[in-house]
């Protein structure tokens, strides 16, 4: 979690959070506190006193990409609180999973998200967000653009190599909350409406 004077950003896992933290570190004057250890995935509801009255920001990515990244992560590292690693979920298991809605719901409790940053457009969305709080000089813009992704695993990231069209449809049916948020965020951004 990154806490600024006027905003708070929470790190929903597998949405480019470590890279986003590095982006915030390019604007240290705006950051009052930042978790990089075990508390980095704290939800807004877990820090009510720190987030009250502040603009809330959260990252998101397309659902098939998220569930694939989540499954790879479980295979490589296990889950928080459960260190045991397991085999990679099958495409059918991933398509039937309700994990995306479960995790997203925990970040939506207690208040609306004012700004979304899409993983696929992370640097552009970050610059749009941070420009509300700081003058973004050409040098800072360049630093954002040059920042390398952090903490990324190597795997085939193309959902079409993993899922059939019917499995992708089932994945969205299994996670109506994520489907709704994704549709709103991506269509709003594509229409040039920003936040």
C-alpha positions as CSV (number, residue, x, y, z in Angstrom):
1,X,0.0,0.0,0.0
2,X,1.2,3.5,-0.8
3,X,-0.2,6.3,1.3
4,X,0.0,9.9,0.2
5,X,-1.4,13.1,1.7
6,X,-4.4,13.1,-0.6
7,X,-4.5,9.6,-2.0
8,X,-4.0,5.9,-1.2
9,X,-3.1,3.1,-3.6
10,X,-3.5,-0.5,-2.7
11,X,-1.7,-3.5,-4.2
12,X,-4.1,-6.1,-5.5
13,X,-1.8,-9.0,-6.3
14,X,-0.8,-9.9,-9.9
15,X,-1.7,-6.4,-11.2
16,X,1.8,-4.9,-11.6
17,X,2.0,-3.8,-8.0
18,X,5.7,-4.0,-7.5
19,X,6.3,-1.9,-10.7
20,X,3.7,0.6,-9.5
21,X,5.5,0.9,-6.2
22,X,8.7,1.7,-8.1
23,X,6.7,4.4,-10.1
24,X,5.5,6.0,-6.9
25,X,9.1,6.0,-5.6
26,X,9.9,8.4,-8.5
27,X,7.7,10.9,-6.7
28,X,9.0,10.6,-3.1
29,X,7.6,14.0,-2.0
30,X,4.1,12.6,-2.5
31,X,4.5,9.4,-0.5
32,X,4.0,9.5,3.3
33,X,4.3,5.7,3.8
34,X,4.7,2.7,1.6
35,X,4.6,-1.0,2.4
36,X,7.0,-3.3,0.5
37,X,7.1,-6.2,2.9
38,X,4.3,-8.5,4.3
39,X,1.9,-5.6,4.5
40,X,2.2,-4.7,0.8
41,X,-1.1,-6.4,0.0
42,X,-3.1,-4.6,2.7
43,X,-6.6,-3.7,1.7
44,X,-8.3,-0.3,2.3
45,X,-10.6,-1.9,4.9
46,X,-7.5,-3.1,6.9
47,X,-6.3,0.5,7.2
48,X,-9.4,2.6,7.7
49,X,-7.7,5.3,9.7
50,X,-5.0,5.8,7.1
51,X,-7.3,5.9,4.0
52,X,-10.3,7.9,5.3
53,X,-11.1,10.9,3.1
54,X,-8.4,10.1,0.5
55,X,-8.7,9.3,-3.2
56,X,-8.4,5.5,-3.7
57,X,-6.5,4.0,-6.5
58,X,-6.2,0.4,-7.6
59,X,-4.6,-1.5,-10.5
60,X,-6.5,-4.0,-12.6
61,X,-5.8,-6.2,-15.6
62,X,-7.9,-8.2,-18.1
63,X,-9.4,-11.2,-16.2
64,X,-7.8,-14.0,-18.3
65,X,-4.4,-12.5,-17.8
66,X,-5.0,-12.1,-14.1
67,X,-6.1,-15.6,-13.5
68,X,-3.2,-17.0,-15.5
69,X,-0.7,-14.9,-13.5
70,X,-2.4,-15.9,-10.2
71,X,-2.1,-19.6,-11.1
72,X,1.6,-19.2,-12.1
73,X,2.3,-17.4,-8.8
74,X,0.6,-20.2,-6.8
75,X,2.7,-22.8,-8.6
76,X,6.0,-20.9,-8.0
77,X,5.4,-19.5,-4.5
78,X,2.2,-20.8,-3.0
79,X,-0.2,-18.4,-1.4
80,X,0.2,-16.0,1.6
81,X,-0.4,-18.0,4.7
82,X,0.0,-21.3,2.8
83,X,3.6,-21.7,1.7
84,X,2.9,-25.1,0.0
85,X,3.3,-24.8,-3.8
86,X,1.0,-26.8,-6.0
87,X,0.7,-27.9,-9.6
88,X,-0.4,-25.4,-12.2
89,X,-4.2,-25.2,-12.5
90,X,-5.6,-26.6,-15.7
91,X,-7.3,-24.1,-18.0
92,X,-10.7,-25.6,-17.0
93,X,-9.9,-25.1,-13.3
94,X,-8.8,-21.5,-13.9
95,X,-12.0,-20.8,-15.9
96,X,-14.2,-22.1,-13.1
97,X,-12.3,-20.3,-10.3
98,X,-14.0,-17.6,-8.2
99,X,-10.7,-16.4,-6.9
100,X,-10.7,-13.2,-9.0
101,X,-14.0,-12.0,-7.6
102,X,-12.9,-13.0,-4.1
103,X,-9.7,-10.9,-4.2
104,X,-11.2,-7.9,-6.0
105,X,-14.1,-7.8,-3.6
106,X,-11.7,-7.4,-0.6
107,X,-10.3,-4.2,-2.2
108,X,-13.7,-2.7,-3.0
109,X,-15.0,-2.9,0.6
110,X,-15.6,0.4,2.4
111,X,-15.4,2.9,-0.5
112,X,-15.3,3.5,-4.2
113,X,-12.1,3.4,-6.3
114,X,-11.6,6.8,-7.8
115,X,-8.8,5.9,-10.2
116,X,-7.9,2.6,-11.9
117,X,-4.6,1.8,-13.4
118,X,-4.7,-0.8,-16.1
119,X,-1.6,-3.2,-16.2
120,X,-1.6,-3.1,-20.0
121,X,-1.3,0.7,-19.9
122,X,0.3,1.1,-16.5
123,X,2.7,3.9,-17.2
124,X,0.2,6.0,-19.1
125,X,-2.5,5.5,-16.4
126,X,0.1,6.2,-13.6
127,X,1.1,9.5,-15.2
128,X,-2.6,10.4,-15.6
129,X,-3.1,9.7,-11.9
130,X,0.1,11.3,-10.5
131,X,-0.4,14.5,-12.5
132,X,-3.3,15.4,-10.2
133,X,-0.8,15.7,-7.3
134,X,2.5,16.8,-8.9
135,X,3.9,18.6,-11.9
136,X,5.3,15.9,-14.2
137,X,8.4,17.3,-15.8
138,X,9.8,15.9,-19.0
139,X,12.6,14.3,-17.0
140,X,10.1,12.6,-14.6
141,X,8.0,11.5,-17.6
142,X,11.0,10.0,-19.2
143,X,12.0,8.2,-15.9
144,X,8.5,6.7,-15.8
145,X,8.7,5.6,-19.4
146,X,12.2,4.0,-18.9
147,X,11.3,2.1,-15.7
148,X,11.7,-1.6,-16.2
149,X,9.0,-4.0,-14.9
150,X,9.7,-5.3,-11.4
151,X,9.2,-8.8,-10.0
152,X,7.9,-10.5,-13.1
153,X,7.8,-14.2,-13.7
154,X,8.7,-15.8,-17.1
155,X,5.8,-17.7,-18.7
156,X,3.6,-17.7,-21.8
157,X,1.4,-14.7,-21.1
158,X,-0.9,-15.0,-24.1
159,X,-4.3,-16.1,-22.8
160,X,-5.2,-17.5,-26.2
161,X,-2.5,-20.1,-25.8
162,X,-4.1,-21.3,-22.6
163,X,-7.9,-20.8,-22.9
164,X,-10.5,-21.6,-25.5
165,X,-13.2,-19.0,-26.2
166,X,-15.7,-21.1,-24.2
167,X,-13.3,-21.2,-21.2
168,X,-12.8,-17.4,-21.3
169,X,-16.6,-17.0,-21.4
170,X,-16.9,-19.3,-18.4
171,X,-14.2,-17.4,-16.6
172,X,-16.2,-14.1,-17.0
173,X,-19.4,-15.9,-16.0
174,X,-17.7,-17.3,-12.9
175,X,-16.5,-13.8,-11.9
176,X,-19.3,-11.3,-12.5
177,X,-17.8,-8.6,-10.3
178,X,-14.5,-8.6,-12.1
179,X,-16.3,-8.7,-15.4
180,X,-18.4,-5.7,-14.5
181,X,-15.4,-3.6,-13.2
182,X,-13.2,-4.6,-16.1
183,X,-15.9,-3.6,-18.6
184,X,-16.5,-0.2,-16.9
185,X,-12.8,0.6,-16.5
186,X,-11.6,-0.4,-20.0
187,X,-14.5,1.1,-21.8
188,X,-14.3,4.3,-19.9
189,X,-10.5,4.6,-20.5
190,X,-11.0,3.7,-24.2
191,X,-13.5,6.5,-24.5
192,X,-11.0,8.9,-23.2
193,X,-12.9,9.6,-20.0
194,X,-9.9,8.9,-17.8
195,X,-10.8,8.2,-14.2
